[in-house]
Amino acid sequence: MNLLKMIYSNVILLIHLCLEKVDSKTLLSYDDFYPEYVPDRQPWNIAREVCHQRSGTLAKVSNTEEMQKLNNFLRSINIGQPVWIESAGLFQKSGSPDIYMLEFPKRPHRKSARLRYKFPNMEALTVCTHLQLDPTCHGLSTIFSYAIELFIKEFQLQARIVSNEPVQLALLVHGLNTTYITSFPNDASWHFVCASWVGNSGEWVIWVDGRMVGSGNFPNSTNHIGGDGLFMIGQDQETYGGYNNNNNALCGNITQLFMWDHLLLQTEVQSMEKTCSPVPSGLFFRWNESALEIETSLQTRRGNSPCQGSRSQPPNQILISGLNQNFSNKTCVTFDPVSGKPINDSCWTHRGSVCLVPKVQLDFDFPGTSFFSKVSSEFHSKPDTENANATFFSENELTRHISLLSAVLRVLDSNAEIITPSDLLYLTETIEKATQLNKIGIPAELFKSMIRNNLELVSRLIDPNMAEKWEDLKDHPGPLTIIENIDKQLWILADELWAEHQSFTMSTKSMDIHLEPRQLAQVSCGCVFKPSVHGGQFGSHDEIIIPESEMQRVFTLGHKEVMLIHTYYSNLAEILSRLEVKTTAEQLTDGKRHHTGQLATAVISATVRDVPRAENIPVSVQYTLSSGIQTEYSKHATPVCVFWNIGLMPGHTSAWSNKGCRVVPSPLDVTSCFCNHTTNFAVLINYMESRWSATEESVLTKLTFIGSGASLCALLVTLMLFTVLDARRK
């Protein structure tokens, strides 16, 4: 497999050379990384940030062999002008950008990261981390805060930044705090900071860059730090897990945070700074991306370790994105292909650059069908030229997914008839995987491009012309599973848009999507969504309303700003009617029978999402939907207000349910419903619905026979009496 990858990469390079074309990216395979030329002319710090967005770093050279490799690479793509680089280790794996970093912006902000760790009671604690503070962000910055439910200020480390003065640090333990200690220059450089505390003696120590800067004892100190607490990076907790005073938030970057259950020795702290490896004895928390629960709008990236032992250049040349440094008098490193050597230049000069990027797998595991043979050919032969960002970041996992979707859409538009049921299954899984993609460091516009491509794909898959393809997948939940995944992606998109307070709207021939930020007030008006697209069998009366009283209730619950998410699918009724997606009368949930019926309307939804809390807020809604078949069968049919309930049926993922919904008075040509929750809503039509169960029908039948028999006997007695009496009269 590795050989095939190398062959594939070299073939691409040869084709590129033959065409003498400089693309926005060019590969040269080498072990687990490759250099990538970025032609955009920009200052050094912007070029470095571009590499970070690609999960990479600027290329580096440290010896003659590496300079020759870089020179050959640039000449192979006809680059003769100097390009931005770092300074050392172009192809050295040790220089790979493998350290996960958190980047906190200027205050005020509500960004934070929480540790996914269950803390025990701690009789001693040492926390060490690499820290880089913004020198222009004056005031208090909370590096981390640990709180338990019984005591909020259980363990904290704070920094105080004053203009033209060194940074000062203070440790807080169980409400007691040290004085602010002069710790390190306010120079925007990385520093290795450790804070220790011992319960039985109250001893505390603070180290910076392997040097002890302060120590002492807390009088009347508690003998342990409470367990089952919440450890938060970047915010001062004012309640358990909550914070309002954003003026104490962290301004700067942080990475490689570790914890020990004892007081470290100074020799151990110095050793860690030199060896770039944590002391194993007593270590109970390691820095790991999976161990962090990160607020969605917090910027993260991967970069080289700021540890002193791994630095290949002087500290004053190290720049971490997000901090505003003055480069007017600084020089950065370029590589000149003409001389084949590194040269210095002003950091503000606009130049192209070379990034060192980790390799990713070059192909998807496509099914061996005719449809995906064409998709594979399209994927490799035609980059996504409709989206410049997608091409620019083409080796990122998210952008590769965008390129795949673009190829699928092109093939669907030209050869939709060759798609098979197995292709539908694969495409359904592809849409589901989009919710799991890593979008760290990816621009919002690029993420929106992925959502748009997914929605375009869904629009084609739920087209009535695809019903015949879905019919062979009767054991599969079908198109509504895709809708569930789209809902999840729209939640993620809402989180992304909220940071910039942006809206999002997209309409196709079979769907309408709208996301909108809304700032609530004590008197909030209601929210009405009217789709701009309608199926051919539906009128223009379709709408969903969140009443004014509900929006006011949301405000009183403490939700000040929310994202409103609306969806409308106009063609599902037609395609699902052909698939006979219905529930049977024998299926019970919560002691209630499902309604047997056919989907007769479009599917509409409304969601109110509190992004900072990452939760959807339950609200009551009223929706109105028109049906093209309700009038024809109105004398024999009953409309039922339903919603698509995920995980309702045993052995199935979802089903229609009418729980919490009821029909309200409406004109004859539409059905209006009220529901006390939010999800995907529709109207089912019950045709000649039976009101009794089989047992009840049997009992009623027997009673009918008994009653009829009794009536017949009474009639016979009556006739006999009339006959006898008539005979006596004569």
C-alpha positions as MATLAB code, in Angstrom:
seq = 'MNLLKMIYSNVILLIHLCLEKVDSKTLLSYDDFYPEYVPDRQPWNIAREVCHQRSGTLAKVSNTEEMQKLNNFLRSINIGQPVWIESAGLFQKSGSPDIYMLEFPKRPHRKSARLRYKFPNMEALTVCTHLQLDPTCHGLSTIFSYAIELFIKEFQLQARIVSNEPVQLALLVHGLNTTYITSFPNDASWHFVCASWVGNSGEWVIWVDGRMVGSGNFPNSTNHIGGDGLFMIGQDQETYGGYNNNNNALCGNITQLFMWDHLLLQTEVQSMEKTCSPVPSGLFFRWNESALEIETSLQTRRGNSPCQGSRSQPPNQILISGLNQNFSNKTCVTFDPVSGKPINDSCWTHRGSVCLVPKVQLDFDFPGTSFFSKVSSEFHSKPDTENANATFFSENELTRHISLLSAVLRVLDSNAEIITPSDLLYLTETIEKATQLNKIGIPAELFKSMIRNNLELVSRLIDPNMAEKWEDLKDHPGPLTIIENIDKQLWILADELWAEHQSFTMSTKSMDIHLEPRQLAQVSCGCVFKPSVHGGQFGSHDEIIIPESEMQRVFTLGHKEVMLIHTYYSNLAEILSRLEVKTTAEQLTDGKRHHTGQLATAVISATVRDVPRAENIPVSVQYTLSSGIQTEYSKHATPVCVFWNIGLMPGHTSAWSNKGCRVVPSPLDVTSCFCNHTTNFAVLINYMESRWSATEESVLTKLTFIGSGASLCALLVTLMLFTVLDARRK';
ca = [
       0.000    0.000    0.000;
       2.842    2.412    0.859;
       4.504    1.592   -2.475;
       1.277    2.387   -4.324;
       1.021    5.691   -2.477;
       4.588    6.610   -3.487;
       3.929    5.641   -7.099;
       0.712    7.651   -7.109;
       2.449   10.698   -5.636;
       5.322   10.545   -8.136;
       2.939   10.130  -11.080;
       1.065   13.246  -10.003;
       4.355   15.131   -9.753;
       5.500   13.967  -13.210;
       2.207   15.030  -14.769;
       2.563   18.356  -13.038;
       6.062   18.822  -14.451;
       4.964   17.892  -17.945;
       2.198   20.467  -17.876;
       4.590   23.055  -16.334;
       1.782   24.201  -14.100;
       2.166   25.583  -10.613;
      -0.855   24.622   -8.522;
      -1.700   25.923   -5.095;
      -0.262   22.692   -3.712;
       2.411   20.279   -4.876;
       3.567   17.097   -3.149;
       6.979   15.562   -2.707;
       6.728   12.364   -0.654;
       9.157   11.820    2.197;
       8.373    9.505    5.117;
       5.280   10.773    6.998;
       5.405   14.401    5.786;
       5.613   16.330    2.559;
       6.506   19.918    1.578;
       3.720   21.993    0.065;
       4.274   25.214   -1.873;
       1.848   28.066   -1.111;
       2.005   30.694   -3.887;
       0.025   33.403   -2.030;
       2.402   36.282   -1.283;
       2.075   37.297    2.371;
       4.153   38.325    5.435;
       6.017   35.666    7.388;
       3.566   35.496   10.310;
       0.574   35.050    7.960;
       2.448   32.364    6.013;
       3.144   30.556    9.273;
      -0.519   30.762   10.273;
      -1.538   29.296    6.901;
       0.694   26.292    7.572;
      -0.865   25.883   11.025;
      -4.341   25.899    9.488;
      -3.203   22.940    7.408;
      -2.118   21.151   10.605;
       1.480   21.807    9.513;
       4.364   24.221    9.995;
       6.722   26.239    7.829;
       9.423   24.047    6.264;
      12.838   23.923    7.934;
      16.430   23.287    6.833;
      19.358   22.506    9.102;
      22.049   20.893    6.932;
      23.354   20.748    3.350;
      21.365   17.636    2.404;
      18.067   19.187    3.491;
      18.859   22.449    1.695;
      19.504   20.437   -1.459;
      16.186   18.608   -1.107;
      14.296   21.875   -0.665;
      16.151   23.450   -3.582;
      15.341   20.478   -5.852;
      11.706   20.638   -4.813;
      11.390   24.362   -5.630;
      13.221   24.000   -8.946;
      11.008   21.044   -9.915;
       7.988   23.362   -9.855;
       9.852   26.294  -11.466;
      10.018   28.511   -8.363;
      12.963   30.917   -8.570;
      11.998   33.540   -5.977;
      12.859   33.259   -2.251;
      10.146   31.633   -0.088;
       9.396   31.828    3.629;
      10.653   28.946    5.818;
      11.493   28.401    9.481;
      15.132   27.472   10.081;
      15.823   23.788   10.811;
      14.771   20.226   10.081;
      12.840   20.202    6.778;
      12.120   16.494    6.757;
      12.894   15.630   10.354;
      10.023   13.835   12.013;
      11.062   15.316   15.345;
      10.108   18.708   13.991;
       6.577   17.715   13.095;
       3.734   19.944   14.364;
       2.358   17.399   16.835;
       1.627   19.511   19.936;
      -2.011   20.450   20.552;
      -2.399   24.113   21.522;
      -5.270   26.329   22.742;
      -5.387   29.939   21.551;
      -7.364   32.418   23.680;
      -8.170   35.825   22.086;
      -8.256   39.277   23.636;
     -10.809   39.918   26.378;
     -13.684   39.917   26.854;
     -14.510   36.397   25.693;
     -16.326   33.286   26.953;
     -13.932   30.695   25.587;
     -12.671   27.869   27.790;
     -11.556   24.244   27.884;
     -12.482   21.683   30.539;
     -10.589   18.562   31.536;
     -12.445   15.275   31.150;
     -11.060   13.773   34.322;
     -12.623   12.567   37.589;
     -10.461   14.076   40.327;
      -9.978   12.315   43.689;
      -9.297   14.127   46.965;
      -5.728   15.432   46.610;
      -3.375   15.847   49.559;
      -0.827   17.501   47.265;
      -0.899   18.815   43.710;
       1.523   20.115   41.091;
       0.353   21.593   37.783;
       2.818   22.467   35.012;
       2.096   23.989   31.610;
       3.661   25.955   28.773;
       2.171   29.436   28.662;
       2.375   32.404   26.286;
       0.591   35.606   27.324;
      -0.517   38.526   25.168;
       1.583   41.471   26.422;
      -1.114   43.997   25.405;
      -3.887   42.309   27.419;
      -3.533   44.156   30.713;
      -5.167   43.089   33.959;
      -5.831   39.659   35.471;
      -5.689   36.513   33.342;
      -6.925   33.239   34.823;
      -4.622   30.496   33.595;
      -6.720   27.725   35.149;
      -9.334   27.322   37.884;
     -10.408   24.187   39.763;
     -13.762   24.296   41.565;
     -15.802   21.855   43.619;
     -19.495   22.244   44.382;
     -18.828   23.141   48.027;
     -16.047   25.650   47.286;
     -15.546   27.495   44.003;
     -12.051   28.956   44.558;
     -10.469   25.599   45.377;
      -7.285   25.854   43.268;
      -6.357   28.615   40.786;
      -3.383   30.176   39.082;
      -3.693   33.783   37.943;
      -1.406   36.155   36.058;
      -1.385   39.949   36.332;
      -0.153   41.917   33.326;
       0.817   45.576   33.628;
       2.213   47.674   30.799;
       6.048   47.736   30.668;
       6.345   45.533   33.777;
       7.110   41.816   34.272;
       4.236   39.359   34.522;
       3.193   38.509   38.090;
       1.694   35.184   39.214;
      -0.446   34.266   42.239;
      -1.749   30.906   43.482;
      -5.170   30.512   45.147;
      -5.934   27.457   47.313;
      -9.287   27.033   49.074;
      -9.960   30.772   48.994;
      -6.482   31.749   50.240;
      -4.128   33.456   47.806;
      -0.444   34.260   47.718;
       0.861   37.716   46.942;
       1.511   38.431   43.271;
       5.087   37.384   42.522;
       7.258   38.842   39.753;
       7.754   35.824   37.498;
       8.886   36.452   33.903;
       9.271   39.274   31.340;
       6.162   40.441   29.503;
       7.775   39.523   26.179;
       5.139   37.385   24.367;
       7.460   34.379   24.587;
       6.628   30.886   25.778;
       7.372   30.130   29.442;
       7.229   26.872   31.398;
       5.171   27.510   34.563;
       4.652   25.116   37.489;
       2.596   25.594   40.670;
       2.717   23.176   43.640;
       0.868   22.855   46.943;
       1.100   20.380   49.850;
      -1.867   19.986   52.210;
      -0.370   18.864   55.530;
       2.132   21.753   55.650;
       0.375   24.349   53.480;
       3.601   24.729   51.473;
       3.360   26.252   47.999;
       5.952   26.830   45.266;
       5.866   28.535   41.833;
       8.506   27.821   39.178;
       9.066   29.561   35.835;
      11.405   28.124   33.195;
      12.950   25.755   35.755;
      13.630   28.548   38.285;
      11.818   28.961   41.600;
      10.271   32.441   41.661;
       8.229   32.177   44.850;
       7.401   29.917   47.808;
       5.749   30.036   51.199;
       3.113   28.506   53.475;
      -0.635   29.024   53.725;
      -1.643   29.481   57.390;
      -4.558   27.271   58.462;
      -4.531   25.571   55.089;
      -6.963   22.764   54.329;
      -5.366   19.301   54.395;
      -6.614   18.341   50.929;
      -8.134   19.661   47.739;
     -11.638   18.284   47.240;
     -12.363   15.683   44.579;
     -15.074   15.401   41.899;
     -14.325   18.954   40.833;
     -14.230   20.802   37.523;
     -10.874   21.924   36.097;
     -11.247   24.761   33.584;
      -8.540   26.376   31.448;
      -8.834   30.046   30.539;
     -11.712   31.190   32.805;
     -12.248   32.162   36.450;
     -15.197   30.074   37.656;
     -17.677   32.222   39.573;
     -20.099   29.339   39.993;
     -19.463   25.636   39.591;
     -18.693   25.404   35.866;
     -20.008   28.931   35.210;
     -18.379   32.280   34.587;
     -19.673   35.780   33.835;
     -16.784   38.159   34.466;
     -15.006   37.790   31.130;
     -12.478   40.465   32.108;
     -10.505   37.808   34.027;
     -10.312   35.431   31.062;
      -6.969   34.224   29.715;
      -5.371   36.178   26.848;
      -2.747   34.046   25.156;
      -1.881   30.460   24.322;
      -1.434   27.345   26.435;
      -0.306   23.774   25.819;
       1.184   20.653   27.454;
      -0.560   20.840   30.833;
       0.376   18.006   33.234;
      -0.538   17.161   36.855;
       1.179   15.240   39.648;
      -0.046   14.109   43.070;
       2.989   15.414   44.973;
       5.380   18.357   45.243;
       7.998   18.207   42.473;
      11.652   18.805   43.217;
      13.366   21.726   41.531;
      15.742   19.314   39.760;
      12.708   17.504   38.299;
      11.225   20.776   37.019;
      14.538   21.762   35.442;
      14.865   18.308   33.890;
      11.424   18.545   32.271;
      12.265   21.872   30.663;
      15.450   20.426   29.166;
      14.222   16.949   28.179;
      10.697   18.030   27.137;
       9.263   14.991   28.891;
       7.089   14.948   32.060;
       8.387   13.226   35.190;
       6.561    9.848   35.286;
       6.453    9.453   39.085;
       3.070   10.582   40.428;
       1.871   11.832   37.030;
      -1.925   11.385   36.852;
      -2.985   13.721   34.018;
      -1.330   13.997   30.616;
      -2.030   16.645   27.989;
      -4.201   15.049   25.323;
      -6.724   16.413   22.843;
      -9.242   13.694   23.716;
      -9.039   14.648   27.419;
     -10.329   18.175   26.719;
     -13.881   19.420   26.334;
     -13.422   22.603   24.318;
     -15.888   25.462   23.865;
     -16.755   25.340   20.166;
     -15.468   28.789   19.147;
     -12.093   28.431   20.912;
      -9.273   28.329   18.357;
      -6.978   25.304   18.478;
      -4.104   24.108   16.348;
      -1.083   21.836   16.262;
       2.434   23.197   16.383;
       5.978   22.482   17.476;
       6.694   22.091   21.169;
       7.627   25.378   22.877;
       9.758   23.387   25.327;
      13.237   24.899   25.690;
      14.883   21.589   24.902;
      13.188   21.372   21.486;
      13.692   24.948   20.319;
      15.779   25.215   17.179;
      15.867   29.021   17.098;
      16.247   31.869   19.596;
      13.110   32.623   21.640;
      12.741   36.086   20.092;
      12.150   34.468   16.694;
       9.347   32.225   17.902;
       5.902   33.495   16.983;
       2.626   31.922   17.973;
      -0.441   33.067   16.038;
      -2.975   35.189   17.857;
      -0.437   37.509   19.539;
       0.275   40.884   17.978;
       4.020   41.353   17.857;
       5.861   44.236   16.207;
       7.860   42.896   13.245;
       8.933   46.227   11.806;
      12.497   45.772   13.034;
      12.701   41.969   12.835;
      14.035   39.633   10.181;
      12.764   36.198    9.253;
      14.238   33.343    7.225;
      13.690   32.744    3.502;
      15.178   30.119    1.207;
      16.630   31.322   -2.120;
      16.443   28.654   -4.886;
      19.026   30.587   -6.960;
      21.784   30.419   -4.351;
      20.419   27.303   -2.660;
      20.849   28.887    0.778;
      18.736   30.486    3.528;
      18.794   34.294    3.662;
      17.285   36.847    6.052;
      14.596   39.325    5.037;
      12.131   41.694    6.692;
       9.234   39.750    8.201;
       6.799   42.154    6.504;
       7.924   41.283    2.968;
       5.218   39.531    0.955;
       6.461   36.167   -0.320;
       5.300   32.663   -1.114;
       6.085   29.913    1.388;
       6.689   26.183    1.849;
       4.776   24.240    4.510;
       5.672   20.890    6.041;
       2.391   18.956    6.259;
       1.642   15.454    7.607;
       0.603   13.003    4.937;
      -2.962   11.759    4.832;
      -4.321    8.745    3.046;
      -4.588    9.574   -0.648;
      -7.772    7.673   -1.404;
     -11.169    6.761    0.031;
     -12.321    3.202    0.462;
     -14.807    3.426   -2.410;
     -17.235    0.565   -3.154;
     -16.418   -1.335   -6.345;
     -19.472   -0.094   -8.281;
     -19.797    1.709  -11.596;
     -21.058    4.810   -9.837;
     -18.062    5.084   -7.504;
     -15.628    4.190  -10.255;
     -16.776    7.390  -11.925;
     -16.657    9.240   -8.579;
     -13.081    8.078   -7.986;
     -12.057    9.166  -11.468;
     -13.786   12.515  -11.002;
     -12.286   12.971   -7.538;
      -8.695   12.553   -8.755;
      -8.981   14.285  -12.109;
     -10.970   17.429  -11.235;
     -10.195   19.372   -8.051;
     -12.981   21.397   -6.515;
     -12.455   24.561   -8.549;
     -15.746   26.015   -7.385;
     -14.365   26.579   -3.907;
     -11.005   28.270   -3.658;
     -10.615   27.419    0.008;
     -11.283   23.757   -0.672;
      -8.417   23.677   -3.162;
      -6.185   25.717   -0.883;
      -6.609   23.293    2.013;
      -7.049   20.222   -0.149;
      -5.180   17.740    2.034;
      -7.107   18.590    5.183;
      -9.641   15.933    6.180;
     -12.542   18.350    5.913;
     -11.572   19.682    2.509;
     -10.976   16.195    1.159;
     -14.514   15.437    2.251;
     -15.691   18.530    0.360;
     -13.801   17.363   -2.732;
     -15.427   13.931   -2.449;
     -18.898   15.474   -2.173;
     -18.211   17.693   -5.180;
     -17.208   14.661   -7.228;
     -20.323   12.767   -6.105;
     -22.561   15.696   -7.088;
     -20.996   15.939  -10.546;
     -21.527   12.235  -11.163;
     -25.109   12.366   -9.837;
     -25.879   15.229  -12.202;
     -24.543   13.336  -15.208;
     -25.099    9.619  -14.426;
     -27.717    9.338  -11.655;
     -29.274    6.284  -13.313;
     -26.269    4.066  -12.542;
     -26.512    4.488   -8.766;
     -27.243    1.273   -6.819;
     -28.678    0.559   -3.325;
     -25.172   -0.120   -2.022;
     -24.128    3.288   -3.333;
     -26.996    4.846   -1.385;
     -25.806    3.131    1.792;
     -22.264    4.419    1.286;
     -23.499    7.966    0.631;
     -25.674    7.812    3.756;
     -22.601    6.805    5.785;
     -20.575    9.580    4.128;
     -23.101   12.185    5.267;
     -23.023   10.701    8.773;
     -19.206   10.816    8.905;
     -19.292   14.532    8.138;
     -20.495   15.141   11.706;
     -17.286   13.537   13.029;
     -14.740   15.400   10.886;
     -12.045   17.472   12.566;
     -12.610   21.159   11.753;
      -9.915   22.530   14.055;
      -8.256   25.545   12.495;
     -10.588   25.485    9.504;
     -12.178   28.775    8.343;
     -15.925   29.073    8.849;
     -16.465   29.562    5.108;
     -14.843   26.210    4.412;
     -17.066   24.460    6.930;
     -20.120   26.131    5.380;
     -18.989   24.787    2.005;
     -19.065   21.267    3.398;
     -22.575   21.832    4.782;
     -23.762   23.197    1.430;
     -22.349   20.198   -0.418;
     -23.999   17.830    2.057;
     -27.332   19.598    1.643;
     -27.033   19.465   -2.146;
     -26.357   15.739   -1.889;
     -29.321   15.192    0.438;
     -31.542   17.159   -1.918;
     -30.685   14.746   -4.713;
     -31.015   11.611   -2.577;
     -34.519   12.498   -1.354;
     -35.742   13.391   -4.811;
     -38.828   11.295   -5.734;
     -36.914    9.947   -8.731;
     -34.658    8.116   -6.246;
     -37.561    6.247   -4.603;
     -37.039    3.182   -6.784;
     -33.437    2.955   -5.558;
     -34.555    3.220   -1.918;
     -37.190    0.499   -2.348;
     -34.468   -2.179   -2.329;
     -33.384   -0.982    1.138;
     -36.568   -1.756    3.054;
     -34.572   -2.992    6.068;
     -32.755    0.347    6.195;
     -34.349    3.360    7.966;
     -34.060    5.239    4.671;
     -34.105    8.958    3.849;
     -35.176   10.073    7.330;
     -31.860    8.803    8.721;
     -30.156   11.324    6.450;
     -32.376   14.067    7.859;
     -31.264   13.148   11.388;
     -27.612   13.567   10.403;
     -28.312   16.871    8.688;
     -29.895   18.110   11.934;
     -26.688   17.289   13.828;
     -24.547   19.062   11.230;
     -26.738   22.142   11.413;
     -26.205   22.235   15.186;
     -22.451   22.255   14.599;
     -22.846   24.932   11.921;
     -24.940   27.020   14.327;
     -22.113   26.852   16.870;
     -19.672   28.022   14.206;
     -21.880   30.871   12.960;
     -22.724   32.112   16.439;
     -19.184   33.339   17.114;
     -19.498   35.810   14.221;
     -23.279   36.315   14.590;
     -23.789   35.226   10.990;
     -26.899   33.843    9.309;
     -27.081   30.961    6.834;
     -29.720   30.316    4.188;
     -29.880   27.681    1.484;
     -32.720   26.569   -0.796;
     -32.924   23.751   -3.313;
     -35.880   22.352   -5.223;
     -36.705   20.023   -2.320;
     -35.514   21.762    0.854;
     -35.151   25.086    2.602;
     -32.605   25.717    5.391;
     -32.304   28.875    7.487;
     -30.114   29.647   10.535;
     -30.324   33.001   12.269;
     -28.830   34.443   15.488;
     -31.393   36.102   17.749;
     -30.765   38.328   20.769;
     -33.604   37.966   23.256;
     -35.105   40.628   25.485;
     -37.705   40.776   28.216;
     -40.285   41.467   25.515;
     -39.395   39.153   22.638;
     -41.528   38.774   19.549;
     -42.444   35.378   18.196;
     -40.583   33.625   15.408;
     -42.258   32.688   12.115;
     -40.598   30.587    9.420;
     -42.172   30.377    5.975;
     -40.228   28.195    3.522;
     -39.379   29.627    0.130;
     -39.760   26.276   -1.654;
     -42.822   24.050   -1.864;
     -43.459   20.671   -3.372;
     -45.693   20.611   -6.399;
     -48.590   19.120   -4.415;
     -48.398   21.645   -1.536;
     -49.683   25.203   -1.227;
     -47.932   28.281    0.098;
     -49.536   28.203    3.575;
     -46.821   26.038    5.171;
     -45.197   27.665    8.190;
     -43.959   27.032   11.722;
     -44.329   29.510   14.583;
     -42.589   29.792   17.940;
     -45.063   31.902   19.967;
     -44.028   35.143   21.620;
     -44.778   33.674   25.052;
     -42.294   30.859   24.415;
     -39.511   33.251   23.394;
     -40.140   35.262   26.574;
     -40.007   32.040   28.613;
     -36.653   31.170   27.007;
     -35.357   34.608   28.039;
     -36.518   34.181   31.646;
     -34.634   30.854   31.792;
     -31.385   32.776   31.283;
     -30.876   32.308   27.534;
     -29.941   35.766   26.258;
     -28.700   34.903   22.760;
     -29.782   31.912   20.715;
     -29.518   30.482   17.221;
     -32.777   29.677   15.434;
     -32.548   26.672   13.096;
     -35.323   25.982   10.576;
     -35.594   23.186    8.008;
     -38.236   22.291    5.439;
     -38.271   19.177    3.217;
     -40.959   19.347    0.546;
     -40.501   16.028   -1.286;
     -40.371   13.524    1.554;
     -44.104   12.753    1.399;
     -43.863   11.529   -2.177;
     -40.765    9.405   -1.720;
     -41.836    7.938    1.645;
     -45.310    7.089    0.361;
     -43.675    4.880   -2.226;
     -41.523    3.311    0.469;
     -44.567    2.866    2.754;
     -42.808    4.356    5.768;
     -45.475    4.030    8.458;
     -46.051    2.649   11.948;
     -48.419   -0.204   12.689;
     -51.271   -0.266   15.162;
     -49.683   -3.031   17.195;
     -46.540   -1.024   18.024;
     -46.734    0.592   21.423;
     -44.573    3.206   23.124;
     -45.106    4.542   26.639;
     -48.396    2.631   26.696;
     -49.747    4.495   23.644;
     -50.535    3.119   20.225;
     -48.881    4.608   17.158;
     -51.142    5.867   14.424;
     -51.289    3.955   11.183;
     -51.097    6.455    8.381;
     -49.365    7.878    5.376;
     -47.204   10.986    5.336;
     -49.328   13.587    3.569;
     -47.357   16.822    3.943;
     -43.898   18.315    3.852;
     -41.637   17.954    6.905;
     -40.839   21.153    8.816;
     -38.822   21.885   11.951;
     -37.713   24.640   14.329;
     -34.865   24.447   16.839;
     -33.771   27.021   19.427;
     -30.105   26.466   20.306;
     -28.082   28.065   23.107;
     -24.584   27.865   21.635;
     -22.505   28.779   24.735;
     -24.260   25.979   26.634;
     -24.206   23.657   23.596;
     -27.827   22.658   24.134;
     -31.145   22.824   22.314;
     -33.899   24.536   24.306;
     -37.316   22.801   24.346;
     -40.108   25.145   23.231;
     -43.700   24.739   22.095;
     -44.488   25.399   18.448;
     -47.473   25.676   16.159;
     -47.149   24.591   12.542;
     -49.430   24.593    9.537;
     -48.977   22.222    6.594;
     -51.023   21.701    3.456;
     -51.738   18.328    1.879;
     -52.503   17.516   -1.714;
     -54.423   14.354   -0.802;
     -56.278   15.411    2.327;
     -59.167   17.068    0.437;
     -59.719   14.089   -1.866;
     -60.111   11.664    1.039;
     -61.361   14.099    3.659;
     -64.557   12.138    4.285;
     -62.611    8.961    5.002;
     -59.409   10.266    6.612;
     -58.247   11.771    9.899;
     -55.186   14.066   10.098;
     -52.711   13.278   12.873;
     -49.995   15.697   14.018;
     -46.722   13.779   14.389;
     -42.997   14.228   14.839;
     -40.036   12.054   13.924;
     -38.919   10.540   17.236;
     -35.340    9.274   17.207;
     -34.789    5.868   18.815;
     -38.472    5.283   19.423;
     -39.014    1.724   18.193;
     -37.126   -1.289   19.561;
     -34.846   -2.630   16.863;
     -35.292    0.527   14.787;
     -33.699    3.928   14.955;
     -36.764    6.138   14.638;
     -40.517    6.332   14.062;
     -43.410    8.764   13.813;
     -45.117    9.633   17.087;
     -47.948   11.986   18.053;
     -46.901   12.345   21.689;
     -47.234   15.965   22.814;
     -48.932   17.043   19.567;
     -52.548   17.792   18.758;
     -54.625   19.139   15.885;
     -55.937   22.692   16.306;
     -58.725   24.411   14.317;
     -57.649   25.411   10.806;
     -59.038   26.038    7.307;
     -60.193   23.021    5.291;
     -57.228   23.018    2.898;
     -54.536   22.862    5.619;
     -53.827   21.150    8.941;
     -52.614   23.165   11.934;
     -50.919   21.487   14.882;
     -49.611   22.427   18.317;
     -46.662   20.521   19.834;
     -44.969   21.065   23.183;
     -41.460   20.349   21.856;
     -39.260   20.914   18.791;
     -38.087   18.442   16.153;
     -39.126   17.455   12.599;
     -42.904   17.716   12.243;
     -45.423   16.489    9.660;
     -49.032   15.373    9.278;
     -50.068   11.758    8.785;
     -53.414   10.801    7.293;
     -55.202    7.825    8.885;
     -57.447    6.057    6.369;
     -60.501    4.314    7.923;
     -58.630    3.996   11.182;
     -59.859    1.247   13.481;
     -60.820    2.537   16.921;
     -60.574   -0.818   18.717;
     -57.913   -3.402   19.307;
     -58.352   -7.048   18.245;
     -59.394   -8.064   21.779;
     -61.866   -5.231   22.007;
     -63.270   -6.122   18.576;
     -63.782   -9.752   19.712;
     -65.609   -8.712   22.892;
     -67.823   -6.284   20.962;
     -68.659   -8.985   18.402;
     -69.744  -11.403   21.131;
     -71.827   -8.709   22.811;
     -73.448   -7.966   19.453;
     -74.405  -11.615   18.975;
     -75.755  -11.844   22.531;
     -77.726   -8.641   22.136;
     -79.081   -9.689   18.759;
     -80.102  -13.091   20.153;
     -81.890  -11.494   23.086;
     -83.702   -9.133   20.744;
     -84.776  -12.028   18.532;
     -86.120  -13.971   21.530;
     -88.057  -10.927   22.733;
     -89.525  -10.500   19.257;
     -90.659  -14.147   19.172;
     -92.290  -13.830   22.619;
     -94.083  -10.697   21.474;
     -95.428  -12.414   18.360;
     -96.609  -15.404   20.396;
     -98.448  -13.127   22.850;
    -100.174  -11.275   20.028;
    -101.247  -14.621   18.497;
    -102.650  -16.008   21.798;
    -104.517  -12.823   22.687;
    -105.991  -12.540   19.211;
    -107.232  -16.156   19.371;
    -108.999  -15.585   22.722;
    -110.804  -12.512   21.402;
    -112.262  -14.542   18.578;
];
